[in-house]
Amino acid sequence: MSEQTRIEVNCTTGVVTEHILTAQEIAERDQQAAAWAEEQAIREAAEAAKAVAKASAEAKLAALGLTTEEIAAL
């Protein structure tokens, strides 16, 4: 397996430096990636639940006789 690196760019001087990651840095990066993926899954589940609730509410309003335009106006 090839070495994993990070690139550092000094915006003032324009100097680009490549650093080889340590085992600890790789572990931290992997941990951060896993945490981000978990948070993203939670956000997506919340958005899906909100969409289901909205569709349910719209169906109930339609069952009461409201038109799609009236429902959209709410």
Backbone as XML, in Angstrom:
<?xml version="1.0"?>
<chain id="A" units="angstrom">
  <residue number="1" name="MET">
    <atom name="N" x="0.843" y="-1.172" z="0.000"/>
    <atom name="CA" x="0.000" y="0.000" z="0.000"/>
    <atom name="C" x="0.892" y="1.240" z="0.000"/>
  </residue>
  <residue number="2" name="SER">
    <atom name="N" x="0.504" y="2.229" z="-0.758"/>
    <atom name="CA" x="1.306" y="3.434" z="-0.825"/>
    <atom name="C" x="1.088" y="4.286" z="0.420"/>
  </residue>
  <residue number="3" name="GLU">
    <atom name="N" x="2.045" y="5.156" z="0.664"/>
    <atom name="CA" x="1.966" y="6.023" z="1.837"/>
    <atom name="C" x="0.870" y="7.063" z="1.628"/>
  </residue>
  <residue number="4" name="GLN">
    <atom name="N" x="0.176" y="7.375" z="2.695"/>
    <atom name="CA" x="-0.874" y="8.386" z="2.648"/>
    <atom name="C" x="-0.259" y="9.719" z="3.041"/>
  </residue>
  <residue number="5" name="THR">
    <atom name="N" x="-0.643" y="10.743" z="2.311"/>
    <atom name="CA" x="-0.039" y="12.047" z="2.539"/>
    <atom name="C" x="-1.092" y="13.132" z="2.666"/>
  </residue>
  <residue number="6" name="ARG">
    <atom name="N" x="-0.645" y="14.284" z="3.154"/>
    <atom name="CA" x="-1.463" y="15.483" z="3.157"/>
    <atom name="C" x="-0.628" y="16.570" z="2.517"/>
  </residue>
  <residue number="7" name="ILE">
    <atom name="N" x="-1.300" y="17.504" z="1.895"/>
    <atom name="CA" x="-0.603" y="18.594" z="1.236"/>
    <atom name="C" x="-0.896" y="19.882" z="1.984"/>
  </residue>
  <residue number="8" name="GLU">
    <atom name="N" x="0.149" y="20.629" z="2.238"/>
    <atom name="CA" x="0.032" y="21.906" z="2.937"/>
    <atom name="C" x="0.476" y="22.998" z="1.965"/>
  </residue>
  <residue number="9" name="VAL">
    <atom name="N" x="-0.381" y="24.011" z="1.798"/>
    <atom name="CA" x="-0.063" y="25.118" z="0.906"/>
    <atom name="C" x="0.008" y="26.395" z="1.725"/>
  </residue>
  <residue number="10" name="ASN">
    <atom name="N" x="1.136" y="27.067" z="1.665"/>
    <atom name="CA" x="1.293" y="28.362" z="2.314"/>
    <atom name="C" x="0.788" y="29.406" z="1.333"/>
  </residue>
  <residue number="11" name="CYS">
    <atom name="N" x="-0.349" y="29.995" z="1.635"/>
    <atom name="CA" x="-0.969" y="30.940" z="0.711"/>
    <atom name="C" x="-0.174" y="32.234" z="0.588"/>
  </residue>
  <residue number="12" name="THR">
    <atom name="N" x="0.627" y="32.544" z="1.568"/>
    <atom name="CA" x="1.431" y="33.759" z="1.515"/>
    <atom name="C" x="2.617" y="33.598" z="0.565"/>
  </residue>
  <residue number="13" name="THR">
    <atom name="N" x="3.311" y="32.460" z="0.701"/>
    <atom name="CA" x="4.521" y="32.253" z="-0.099"/>
    <atom name="C" x="4.274" y="31.402" z="-1.339"/>
  </residue>
  <residue number="14" name="GLY">
    <atom name="N" x="3.172" y="30.652" z="-1.338"/>
    <atom name="CA" x="2.900" y="29.763" z="-2.459"/>
    <atom name="C" x="3.651" y="28.445" z="-2.380"/>
  </residue>
  <residue number="15" name="VAL">
    <atom name="N" x="4.349" y="28.202" z="-1.289"/>
    <atom name="CA" x="5.115" y="26.975" z="-1.116"/>
    <atom name="C" x="4.163" y="25.821" z="-0.814"/>
  </residue>
  <residue number="16" name="VAL">
    <atom name="N" x="4.322" y="24.731" z="-1.565"/>
    <atom name="CA" x="3.504" y="23.529" z="-1.377"/>
    <atom name="C" x="4.390" y="22.460" z="-0.752"/>
  </residue>
  <residue number="17" name="THR">
    <atom name="N" x="3.926" y="21.902" z="0.377"/>
    <atom name="CA" x="4.687" y="20.883" z="1.084"/>
    <atom name="C" x="3.819" y="19.643" z="1.237"/>
  </residue>
  <residue number="18" name="GLU">
    <atom name="N" x="4.404" y="18.488" z="0.949"/>
    <atom name="CA" x="3.692" y="17.225" z="1.098"/>
    <atom name="C" x="4.244" y="16.507" z="2.330"/>
  </residue>
  <residue number="19" name="HIS">
    <atom name="N" x="3.335" y="16.084" z="3.220"/>
    <atom name="CA" x="3.719" y="15.419" z="4.461"/>
    <atom name="C" x="3.145" y="14.000" z="4.460"/>
  </residue>
  <residue number="20" name="ILE">
    <atom name="N" x="3.934" y="13.051" z="4.911"/>
    <atom name="CA" x="3.460" y="11.669" z="5.064"/>
    <atom name="C" x="2.697" y="11.589" z="6.380"/>
  </residue>
  <residue number="21" name="LEU">
    <atom name="N" x="1.497" y="10.989" z="6.328"/>
    <atom name="CA" x="0.666" y="10.875" z="7.527"/>
    <atom name="C" x="1.217" y="9.808" z="8.463"/>
  </residue>
  <residue number="22" name="THR">
    <atom name="N" x="1.134" y="10.093" z="9.761"/>
    <atom name="CA" x="1.507" y="9.104" z="10.770"/>
    <atom name="C" x="0.313" y="8.167" z="10.977"/>
  </residue>
  <residue number="23" name="ALA">
    <atom name="N" x="0.554" y="7.074" z="11.671"/>
    <atom name="CA" x="-0.529" y="6.132" z="11.967"/>
    <atom name="C" x="-1.617" y="6.814" z="12.782"/>
  </residue>
  <residue number="24" name="GLN">
    <atom name="N" x="-1.218" y="7.697" z="13.703"/>
    <atom name="CA" x="-2.196" y="8.416" z="14.525"/>
    <atom name="C" x="-3.035" y="9.352" z="13.660"/>
  </residue>
  <residue number="25" name="GLU">
    <atom name="N" x="-2.411" y="10.052" z="12.719"/>
    <atom name="CA" x="-3.153" y="10.963" z="11.833"/>
    <atom name="C" x="-4.132" y="10.198" z="10.950"/>
  </residue>
  <residue number="26" name="ILE">
    <atom name="N" x="-3.707" y="9.037" z="10.485"/>
    <atom name="CA" x="-4.589" y="8.203" z="9.658"/>
    <atom name="C" x="-5.783" y="7.731" z="10.487"/>
  </residue>
  <residue number="27" name="ALA">
    <atom name="N" x="-5.523" y="7.298" z="11.728"/>
    <atom name="CA" x="-6.605" y="6.848" z="12.607"/>
    <atom name="C" x="-7.572" y="7.983" z="12.908"/>
  </residue>
  <residue number="28" name="GLU">
    <atom name="N" x="-7.043" y="9.181" z="13.167"/>
    <atom name="CA" x="-7.905" y="10.339" z="13.431"/>
    <atom name="C" x="-8.751" y="10.678" z="12.211"/>
  </residue>
  <residue number="29" name="ARG">
    <atom name="N" x="-8.137" y="10.647" z="11.040"/>
    <atom name="CA" x="-8.873" y="10.935" z="9.809"/>
    <atom name="C" x="-9.986" y="9.911" z="9.581"/>
  </residue>
  <residue number="30" name="ASP">
    <atom name="N" x="-9.672" y="8.649" z="9.805"/>
    <atom name="CA" x="-10.681" y="7.600" z="9.637"/>
    <atom name="C" x="-11.819" y="7.767" z="10.641"/>
  </residue>
  <residue number="31" name="GLN">
    <atom name="N" x="-11.478" y="8.151" z="11.869"/>
    <atom name="CA" x="-12.489" y="8.376" z="12.905"/>
    <atom name="C" x="-13.381" y="9.560" z="12.512"/>
  </residue>
  <residue number="32" name="GLN">
    <atom name="N" x="-12.782" y="10.627" z="12.029"/>
    <atom name="CA" x="-13.552" y="11.796" z="11.599"/>
    <atom name="C" x="-14.456" y="11.459" z="10.415"/>
  </residue>
  <residue number="33" name="ALA">
    <atom name="N" x="-13.962" y="10.654" z="9.490"/>
    <atom name="CA" x="-14.765" y="10.254" z="8.333"/>
    <atom name="C" x="-15.959" y="9.413" z="8.778"/>
  </residue>
  <residue number="34" name="ALA">
    <atom name="N" x="-15.749" y="8.517" z="9.731"/>
    <atom name="CA" x="-16.835" y="7.679" z="10.239"/>
    <atom name="C" x="-17.876" y="8.527" z="10.965"/>
  </residue>
  <residue number="35" name="ALA">
    <atom name="N" x="-17.407" y="9.499" z="11.748"/>
    <atom name="CA" x="-18.336" y="10.384" z="12.463"/>
    <atom name="C" x="-19.146" y="11.218" z="11.476"/>
  </residue>
  <residue number="36" name="TRP">
    <atom name="N" x="-18.486" y="11.707" z="10.427"/>
    <atom name="CA" x="-19.192" y="12.491" z="9.422"/>
    <atom name="C" x="-20.248" y="11.631" z="8.723"/>
  </residue>
  <residue number="37" name="ALA">
    <atom name="N" x="-19.892" y="10.401" z="8.367"/>
    <atom name="CA" x="-20.833" y="9.507" z="7.690"/>
    <atom name="C" x="-22.045" y="9.220" z="8.580"/>
  </residue>
  <residue number="38" name="GLU">
    <atom name="N" x="-21.808" y="9.042" z="9.877"/>
    <atom name="CA" x="-22.907" y="8.795" z="10.813"/>
    <atom name="C" x="-23.818" y="10.023" z="10.910"/>
  </residue>
  <residue number="39" name="GLU">
    <atom name="N" x="-23.217" y="11.205" z="11.002"/>
    <atom name="CA" x="-24.005" y="12.441" z="11.068"/>
    <atom name="C" x="-24.799" y="12.649" z="9.782"/>
  </residue>
  <residue number="40" name="GLN">
    <atom name="N" x="-24.190" y="12.327" z="8.651"/>
    <atom name="CA" x="-24.873" y="12.469" z="7.365"/>
    <atom name="C" x="-26.069" y="11.519" z="7.295"/>
  </residue>
  <residue number="41" name="ALA">
    <atom name="N" x="-25.902" y="10.297" z="7.771"/>
    <atom name="CA" x="-27.004" y="9.333" z="7.773"/>
    <atom name="C" x="-28.149" y="9.817" z="8.659"/>
  </residue>
  <residue number="42" name="ILE">
    <atom name="N" x="-27.816" y="10.415" z="9.785"/>
    <atom name="CA" x="-28.838" y="10.955" z="10.690"/>
    <atom name="C" x="-29.584" y="12.097" z="10.012"/>
  </residue>
  <residue number="43" name="ARG">
    <atom name="N" x="-28.842" y="12.994" z="9.328"/>
    <atom name="CA" x="-29.484" y="14.117" z="8.617"/>
    <atom name="C" x="-30.407" y="13.608" z="7.515"/>
  </residue>
  <residue number="44" name="GLU">
    <atom name="N" x="-29.931" y="12.614" z="6.757"/>
    <atom name="CA" x="-30.745" y="12.067" z="5.676"/>
    <atom name="C" x="-32.002" y="11.389" z="6.208"/>
  </residue>
  <residue number="45" name="ALA">
    <atom name="N" x="-31.889" y="10.679" z="7.320"/>
    <atom name="CA" x="-33.054" y="10.028" z="7.922"/>
    <atom name="C" x="-34.054" y="11.069" z="8.405"/>
  </residue>
  <residue number="46" name="ALA">
    <atom name="N" x="-33.556" y="12.162" z="8.984"/>
    <atom name="CA" x="-34.450" y="13.226" z="9.452"/>
    <atom name="C" x="-35.162" y="13.888" z="8.272"/>
  </residue>
  <residue number="47" name="GLU">
    <atom name="N" x="-34.440" y="14.113" z="7.178"/>
    <atom name="CA" x="-35.060" y="14.704" z="5.994"/>
    <atom name="C" x="-36.123" y="13.777" z="5.410"/>
  </residue>
  <residue number="48" name="ALA">
    <atom name="N" x="-35.834" y="12.483" z="5.392"/>
    <atom name="CA" x="-36.801" y="11.515" z="4.870"/>
    <atom name="C" x="-38.047" y="11.482" z="5.760"/>
  </residue>
  <residue number="49" name="ALA">
    <atom name="N" x="-37.861" y="11.504" z="7.060"/>
    <atom name="CA" x="-39.005" y="11.497" z="7.979"/>
    <atom name="C" x="-39.847" y="12.759" z="7.803"/>
  </residue>
  <residue number="50" name="LYS">
    <atom name="N" x="-39.182" y="13.886" z="7.592"/>
    <atom name="CA" x="-39.902" y="15.140" z="7.371"/>
    <atom name="C" x="-40.712" y="15.077" z="6.071"/>
  </residue>
  <residue number="51" name="ALA">
    <atom name="N" x="-40.135" y="14.494" z="5.031"/>
    <atom name="CA" x="-40.839" y="14.364" z="3.758"/>
    <atom name="C" x="-42.058" y="13.457" z="3.888"/>
  </residue>
  <residue number="52" name="VAL">
    <atom name="N" x="-41.927" y="12.374" z="4.654"/>
    <atom name="CA" x="-43.042" y="11.461" z="4.880"/>
    <atom name="C" x="-44.149" y="12.169" z="5.662"/>
  </residue>
  <residue number="53" name="ALA">
    <atom name="N" x="-43.776" y="12.933" z="6.677"/>
    <atom name="CA" x="-44.763" y="13.656" z="7.479"/>
    <atom name="C" x="-45.479" y="14.702" z="6.635"/>
  </residue>
  <residue number="54" name="LYS">
    <atom name="N" x="-44.742" y="15.384" z="5.759"/>
    <atom name="CA" x="-45.352" y="16.385" z="4.900"/>
    <atom name="C" x="-46.343" y="15.733" z="3.934"/>
  </residue>
  <residue number="55" name="ALA">
    <atom name="N" x="-45.949" y="14.624" z="3.334"/>
    <atom name="CA" x="-46.837" y="13.923" z="2.409"/>
    <atom name="C" x="-48.094" y="13.446" z="3.129"/>
  </residue>
  <residue number="56" name="SER">
    <atom name="N" x="-47.927" y="12.964" z="4.351"/>
    <atom name="CA" x="-49.074" y="12.517" z="5.136"/>
    <atom name="C" x="-50.020" y="13.679" z="5.441"/>
  </residue>
  <residue number="57" name="ALA">
    <atom name="N" x="-49.445" y="14.811" z="5.830"/>
    <atom name="CA" x="-50.266" y="15.989" z="6.140"/>
    <atom name="C" x="-51.007" y="16.473" z="4.899"/>
  </residue>
  <residue number="58" name="GLU">
    <atom name="N" x="-50.324" y="16.484" z="3.762"/>
    <atom name="CA" x="-50.963" y="16.920" z="2.521"/>
    <atom name="C" x="-52.096" y="15.971" z="2.127"/>
  </residue>
  <residue number="59" name="ALA">
    <atom name="N" x="-51.894" y="14.666" z="2.326"/>
    <atom name="CA" x="-52.941" y="13.701" z="2.014"/>
    <atom name="C" x="-54.157" y="13.898" z="2.915"/>
  </residue>
  <residue number="60" name="LYS">
    <atom name="N" x="-53.927" y="14.189" z="4.189"/>
    <atom name="CA" x="-55.035" y="14.424" z="5.116"/>
    <atom name="C" x="-55.795" y="15.701" z="4.755"/>
  </residue>
  <residue number="61" name="LEU">
    <atom name="N" x="-55.061" y="16.740" z="4.356"/>
    <atom name="CA" x="-55.720" y="17.981" z="3.935"/>
    <atom name="C" x="-56.523" y="17.764" z="2.656"/>
  </residue>
  <residue number="62" name="ALA">
    <atom name="N" x="-55.988" y="16.968" z="1.745"/>
    <atom name="CA" x="-56.708" y="16.664" z="0.511"/>
    <atom name="C" x="-57.969" y="15.864" z="0.820"/>
  </residue>
  <residue number="63" name="ALA">
    <atom name="N" x="-57.893" y="14.972" z="1.812"/>
    <atom name="CA" x="-59.058" y="14.178" z="2.200"/>
    <atom name="C" x="-60.151" y="15.063" z="2.801"/>
  </residue>
  <residue number="64" name="LEU">
    <atom name="N" x="-59.746" y="16.205" z="3.363"/>
    <atom name="CA" x="-60.727" y="17.147" z="3.904"/>
    <atom name="C" x="-61.360" y="18.010" z="2.807"/>
  </residue>
  <residue number="65" name="GLY">
    <atom name="N" x="-60.850" y="17.868" z="1.580"/>
    <atom name="CA" x="-61.432" y="18.592" z="0.467"/>
    <atom name="C" x="-60.629" y="19.787" z="-0.018"/>
  </residue>
  <residue number="66" name="LEU">
    <atom name="N" x="-59.468" y="20.025" z="0.529"/>
    <atom name="CA" x="-58.643" y="21.137" z="0.064"/>
    <atom name="C" x="-58.032" y="20.798" z="-1.289"/>
  </residue>
  <residue number="67" name="THR">
    <atom name="N" x="-57.897" y="21.798" z="-2.143"/>
    <atom name="CA" x="-57.264" y="21.609" z="-3.443"/>
    <atom name="C" x="-55.757" y="21.649" z="-3.271"/>
  </residue>
  <residue number="68" name="THR">
    <atom name="N" x="-55.035" y="21.210" z="-4.303"/>
    <atom name="CA" x="-53.573" y="21.247" z="-4.228"/>
    <atom name="C" x="-53.070" y="22.681" z="-4.105"/>
  </residue>
  <residue number="69" name="GLU">
    <atom name="N" x="-53.756" y="23.622" z="-4.722"/>
    <atom name="CA" x="-53.364" y="25.019" z="-4.610"/>
    <atom name="C" x="-53.553" y="25.537" z="-3.182"/>
  </residue>
  <residue number="70" name="GLU">
    <atom name="N" x="-54.659" y="25.138" z="-2.556"/>
    <atom name="CA" x="-54.897" y="25.544" z="-1.169"/>
    <atom name="C" x="-53.866" y="24.933" z="-0.228"/>
  </residue>
  <residue number="71" name="ILE">
    <atom name="N" x="-53.552" y="23.684" z="-0.475"/>
    <atom name="CA" x="-52.549" y="23.009" z="0.369"/>
    <atom name="C" x="-51.197" y="23.682" z="0.184"/>
  </residue>
  <residue number="72" name="ALA">
    <atom name="N" x="-50.824" y="24.002" z="-1.043"/>
    <atom name="CA" x="-49.552" y="24.655" z="-1.317"/>
    <atom name="C" x="-49.492" y="26.041" z="-0.687"/>
  </residue>
  <residue number="73" name="ALA">
    <atom name="N" x="-50.647" y="26.711" z="-0.566"/>
    <atom name="CA" x="-50.689" y="28.050" z="0.016"/>
    <atom name="C" x="-50.411" y="28.017" z="1.523"/>
  </residue>
  <residue number="74" name="LEU">
    <atom name="N" x="-50.643" y="26.866" z="2.134"/>
    <atom name="CA" x="-50.387" y="26.769" z="3.569"/>
    <atom name="C" x="-48.914" y="26.737" z="3.785"/>
  </residue>
</chain>
